């Protein structure tokens, strides 16, 4: 007798499928085929495709938070920033569907989504702690780092870089620039 299918198993398979074919291509029908059940059976585990994609985002957030925390543990300043950025970039390429699921900010009434965002924010906060950013400067710092990494990853994933220059060398210069700005922003707080 086959093992009983669970929501966790359906979501994990859907996340794998999103990495294989793209998050936008994940449908209830495709997930049903991937787990070996008729599409109506998938609805026993998820409400709809929006619920499924939210569950993929929750899984992805847990996975990437663990990866980023591990990569930046015990580091500070530029070293922590570089470890976080490098690992996030690599993880995004390893898991493009999961990464895409993370890019949608949770609604204010989405408790699970807010918890997911909070977990990632804690990891970013730990990596950026040495910059001594608080309040709005911290929010701006996280947004700056996230935007720079995401912009680079998105362009990289979609063929946006055609020049022969090493992308890795450019990425290192971006980390240097982020470090410089974050140091300045941390110093500004002391002058306010």
N, C-alpha and C positions, 0 to 999 in steps of 0.2 A: 504494500500500500504506500502511495506517495506521501511525502511529508506535507503537512498542512501549510498552505500559503498564508503568510502574515502581511500586514501593512508594511512592516520593515523590509521584508524580502521584496515586495512589489516596488517600494521606493528605491531600494538599492539597485534593483535591476533597471528601473527607469533612469536613475542617475548614470549608470553605466551606458545605457542606451543614448542618453543625452550627450555623453562624451564621444560616442561613436558617430552619431548622425546630426547632432546639433539640438539644442534645447527646443527651438521652434518647431522641430520636426517630431517631437515626442507627442504622441496622441494616445488616447485610451486604447484604440485598436492596436497600435504598435506595441504598447506595453503588454496587452493581452497576449499577442503573438510571442513576445519575448519571454513571458513567464509560462506559456503553454496553456492558457485558458481563453475561453471566449471573452470578447470585450465586455459584455455585461457583468462577468464575474469580477472584473477589475473594480467595479463600483461597490463591491463589498468592502474594499480596502481604502478607496479614496472617493471623495464626494464628486469631483470633476477634475478636469485638466488643470484648473487654477489651483485647486487643493494639492494636486500631484506636484506641480511645479514649486509650490510653497514648501512642500515636504522635501523636495530635492534641495531647495535652498537651505532648509534647516540642516539637512545631512551635510551639505557642502560647508556650511558655516562651522559646524562641529569639527569636520575634518581639517579645514584650512586653519582654524584657530589653533588646533593641536600642532599642526605643522609649523606655523609661524612662531608659536611660543617655544617650541623645541629649537627652532633655528636661531632665535634671538636670546635664548636663556643665557644668563651670565654675562651678557654683553651690554655695552652702554654707548651712547653717542653715535658717531658715524658707523661704528662696527655693528651696533644693533640695527640701525637704519638699513645698512647694506644687507645684513642677513635677512631682515624682514622683506625688503624689496626683492632680493634675489630669489628667495624661496617662494614669494607670491608669484613672481614672474614665471618661475619654473612650474609651479603647481597649476597656474592658469593654462600653460601649454599641455600639461599632462591631463588636465581635466577641463577641457573647454566648455562642455555643457554645464557642469557644476559651477564653473566660474561665471558663466552667463547668468545662471540662476541667482547668484549673489548680487548682481548689479541692480536689482529692483529694491528700492528702499521700502521698508514695511510701513503700512498705514498706521496712524496713531492708535487705532483700536485693535491692532494685531499683536496680542501679547507674546505669542511665540516668535513672531518676527522681530519685535522689539528686544526680546531676550537674546535672539541670535545676533542682532546688531550690537547689543551690549557686550556680549562675549568677545566679538571682534574688536570692539572699541577698547576693551580692557587689554587685549594683546597689543594693540597699537599704542595704547597709553604706556604700557610697560616698556615697549621698545623706544618710545620717545621721552621717557622720564628724565633722562640726563639733560634735555633741552630746557627744563624748568618752565614749561608752558602751562598756563592755567587759564580757566575761563574761556573767553572768546579766542584767545591766542592758541589754546589747545585745540579747540574745534577747527580753527583755521589751519593749524598744522596738520591735523589728521586729514582734512579735506585736501590740502595741498599734496601730501604724500600719496593719498589714494588716487587723486586725479592724475598726477604725473605717472604713476605706475600703470594705472588703467589705460591712460591714453597711449602709452608706449606699447603695452601688451595688445591693445585693440589694433593699433596700426600694424604691429608685427604679425598678428594672427591673420590679418586680412590683406597682406601684401602691400602695406603702405610704405615700405622702405625699399627703394630700388637702387640706391647708390651703393657702390662697393665698400664703403666705410663699414668697419666692424660694428655691428649693433651692440655687442657686449661692451666695446669701448665707449660708445655713446651712452649706454645705460650707466656705466660707471661715472661719467661726467654729470649725468642727471642726478645721481646720488650725491656727488660732491656739491652740486648746486643746491639741492635740498638741504644738505647739512649746513651750508653757509646761511641759507635763509632761516632755518630753524634756530641756529645759534643767534642770529640777529634778533629774531622775534623773542627769544627767551631773554636776551639782554634788554630789549625795549621794555619788558614788564618791570624790570628793576628801576627804570627811569620814569615810569608813569606816576 
